[in-house]
Amino acid sequence: MKSKALIIFGTEPTRKGSNEFWALEVARQLAEKGWGVVLAYLSPPTDNVREFLSAENVEFEVIPDTFKVSPHAIREFRRVLRKHSPRVVHFHYTGFLNPYSWMAYWGGAQRILFTDHGSRPEGFKAERAPWWKRQVMRLVNRPLETVICVSEFGYRCNVTRDLLPAGRYKTIHNSVPISFVDETLNCGEAFRKRYAIPPGRQIVLQVSWIIPEKGIPDLLRAAQRVVQENSQVQFVIAGEGAHRKEYTKLAETLNIAGHVTWTGRVEELFAEGVYAAADVVCQMSRWEEVFGAVIAEGMAYSKPMVATRVGGIPEVVREGSSGFLVDRGDTDAMADRILFLLRDTHERNRMGRVGRGIVESRFDMRKNVTQVVQLYLA
């Protein structure tokens, strides 16, 4: 019987995002080894996503509520284990404290992995967990062979917490599908037309949820000063979230509403030209961002970065080389760096080239997925 890897995402597959590109690359590499892949999501894939991920060795399942413990999720997980008898089970965006790793072990899985995608709260300082919590976590997650950390920041947080033996943690950075990026480098003009960006305006982009943790109010306050000094700039905020209405009103209060474009949810960030259209890419996060996937994506498009010095972001942005790092909440520094890059075409291009080189050497999806597949086959 063909060996299978069961990959469980506590997400809904509604767009072609980084998770879907990662899953596609895993399926491709496992197909070369004669393996099958079962992709389990919270809900059925949309037609667009299903077509994107379809391959001879790919099957789909639905397991609801895997981000928490519920009787329904437990029943469905048991059903999927019995149906596919996976050799490997890999969890993404599920709770760390749950019965699923033991269920996978009892179901015959030989390798059980968990990827930690979690950003930490603003100002988080990792400390060793109390002894009772360490004992509980070691018992609950005893079958868990490897915890993949998507940044060195995440690795340090986990090792310091000491919830599992340090040898079970391994850093494999998040990554970018470079080949697909290269196919969409010329989509920027279509994006500008779709969102009616006025001709001649430079674009400053942030891709993120519209939530306080992503620093949207800070970006808007920085934008106010930028617009005062450079009227030929458009700030584009791509994403959706519960605070969009509040922040739209803030832009109006700051008298910059005409210089801010809210795209809402973008189904295909690459193909729709979001990054290709940008002159500068920002990530003004306030919480401790575990990695900053959109930063690496922007760098893959040779765009210079302005980002906050939090969490794992300094592992991605090389200060003064691929972009600038600023302190969270420092809107004056944000505005200064954005204005500098908008004025200096040479520096924008130079930093963009450096950023692209960093992505090619450290965040290439094909290379980093190979490390994951090697864990499956160990």
MOKA-V558150 format. One record per residue. PHI is phi in whole degrees, 0 to 359 (NA if undefined). PSI is psi as a letter, one per 40 degrees, with the letter a starting at -180 (999 if undefined). D_LAST is the distance of its C-alpha to the last C-alpha in whole Angstrom. Layout:
phi=[PHI	PHI]
psi=[PSI	PSI]
d_last=[D_LAST	D_LAST]
This chain:
phi=[NA	298	292	231	249	262	247	253	249	277	222	255	275	252	209	272	252	298	296	289	296	297	298	297	292	299	299	298	290	288	300	294	264	80	264	259	229	248	258	249	239	288	212	297	296	296	302	297	289	300	296	298	268	294	203	299	261	250	234	240	221	242	232	286	66	290	284	215	257	217	303	297	298	297	297	290	295	299	299	294	298	293	291	251	44	292	279	233	235	231	260	228	58	247	295	281	253	200	274	291	292	294	297	296	296	294	278	100	295	267	228	232	233	222	256	270	260	279	284	257	298	304	79	301	236	290	225	298	291	303	301	293	291	298	292	297	294	294	289	297	254	304	287	285	280	219	251	274	258	273	200	293	300	299	298	297	300	292	295	295	295	61	280	222	304	302	293	274	263	218	270	227	297	302	208	233	283	301	298	288	304	297	283	239	294	253	265	296	294	297	295	301	292	300	256	54	290	304	304	87	277	282	249	251	246	230	252	187	297	268	222	302	300	271	71	300	300	296	298	294	291	295	298	303	289	300	294	299	261	213	284	264	220	234	270	246	246	258	147	222	174	294	258	300	298	298	283	297	295	298	300	294	298	280	63	234	303	288	248	233	248	255	279	73	294	254	288	223	302	285	295	275	82	300	287	300	281	283	260	223	245	241	210	262	304	260	282	278	302	290	213	100	299	292	293	298	295	298	295	298	270	62	256	287	246	232	216	277	274	224	50	268	300	297	285	261	268	266	307	79	251	256	166	235	250	230	287	301	81	275	291	294	296	302	297	302	292	296	300	302	291	294	283	250	298	300	292	301	293	296	296	299	295	297	300	299	297	296	298	297	272	241	236	286	300	300	292	287	293	303	296	294	298	298	293	301	271	303]
psi=[h	h	i	i	h	h	h	h	h	f	i	h	g	e	i	g	a	d	d	d	d	d	d	d	d	d	d	d	d	d	d	d	e	e	i	i	h	h	h	h	i	d	i	i	i	i	d	d	d	d	d	d	e	h	i	d	e	h	i	i	i	h	h	i	f	e	e	a	h	i	d	d	d	d	d	d	d	d	d	d	d	d	d	e	f	i	d	h	h	h	h	h	f	i	i	d	g	i	e	d	d	d	d	d	d	d	e	e	h	d	h	h	i	h	h	h	e	h	i	i	i	h	e	h	h	h	i	h	i	i	d	d	d	d	d	d	d	d	d	d	f	d	e	h	d	h	h	h	h	e	i	d	d	d	d	d	d	d	d	d	d	f	d	i	i	d	e	e	h	h	h	h	i	i	i	h	g	d	d	d	d	d	e	e	d	f	e	d	d	d	d	d	d	d	e	f	h	h	i	e	h	i	h	h	h	h	h	i	i	g	i	d	d	e	f	d	d	d	d	d	d	d	d	d	d	d	d	d	e	g	e	f	i	h	h	h	h	h	i	i	i	e	e	d	d	d	d	d	d	d	d	d	d	e	f	e	d	e	e	h	h	h	d	a	h	h	d	g	d	d	d	e	f	d	d	d	e	i	d	h	h	i	g	f	i	d	i	g	h	d	c	g	d	d	d	d	d	d	d	d	e	f	h	i	i	h	i	i	g	i	b	e	d	e	d	d	h	h	h	e	d	e	a	i	h	i	i	h	e	g	d	d	d	d	d	d	d	d	d	d	d	d	d	g	d	d	d	d	d	d	d	d	d	d	d	d	d	d	d	d	d	d	f	h	d	d	d	d	d	d	d	d	d	d	d	d	e	999]
d_last=[19	16	13	14	13	16	17	20	22	25	27	30	29	32	32	30	28	25	23	24	23	20	19	21	18	15	17	18	15	13	16	16	13	15	14	16	17	19	21	23	25	29	31	31	30	33	34	33	30	29	31	28	25	26	24	24	20	21	23	25	25	27	27	30	30	26	27	29	29	32	33	32	29	28	29	28	24	25	26	23	21	23	24	20	18	15	11	11	13	14	17	20	23	23	25	23	25	25	24	21	18	20	21	17	16	20	19	16	13	10	9	12	12	16	17	20	23	26	29	31	35	37	37	34	34	31	32	30	30	33	32	32	30	27	27	27	24	22	24	23	20	18	16	14	11	11	15	15	18	20	22	23	26	23	21	24	26	23	23	26	27	24	24	20	19	19	15	14	15	14	16	16	19	21	22	24	24	27	27	29	31	32	34	36	37	41	41	42	46	45	44	47	49	48	48	51	51	54	54	54	52	49	46	44	41	39	37	36	37	40	40	41	38	38	41	43	46	46	45	48	50	49	50	53	54	52	55	58	57	56	57	55	51	50	47	44	42	40	39	40	40	43	45	46	49	50	48	50	53	53	52	56	57	56	58	55	54	55	53	50	48	46	44	42	39	38	36	34	34	34	36	39	39	39	37	39	42	42	43	42	39	39	37	39	37	38	35	32	30	27	26	29	27	31	31	29	30	33	32	31	34	36	38	39	38	40	37	38	36	34	31	28	31	32	28	29	32	34	37	40	38	36	38	40	39	41	42	41	45	46	48	50	47	46	49	49	46	46	50	49	46	49	51	49	48	47	45	43	42	41	39	37	36	35	33	32	30	28	27	26	24	23	22	22	20	18	17	16	14	12	11	10	9	6	5	6	4	0]
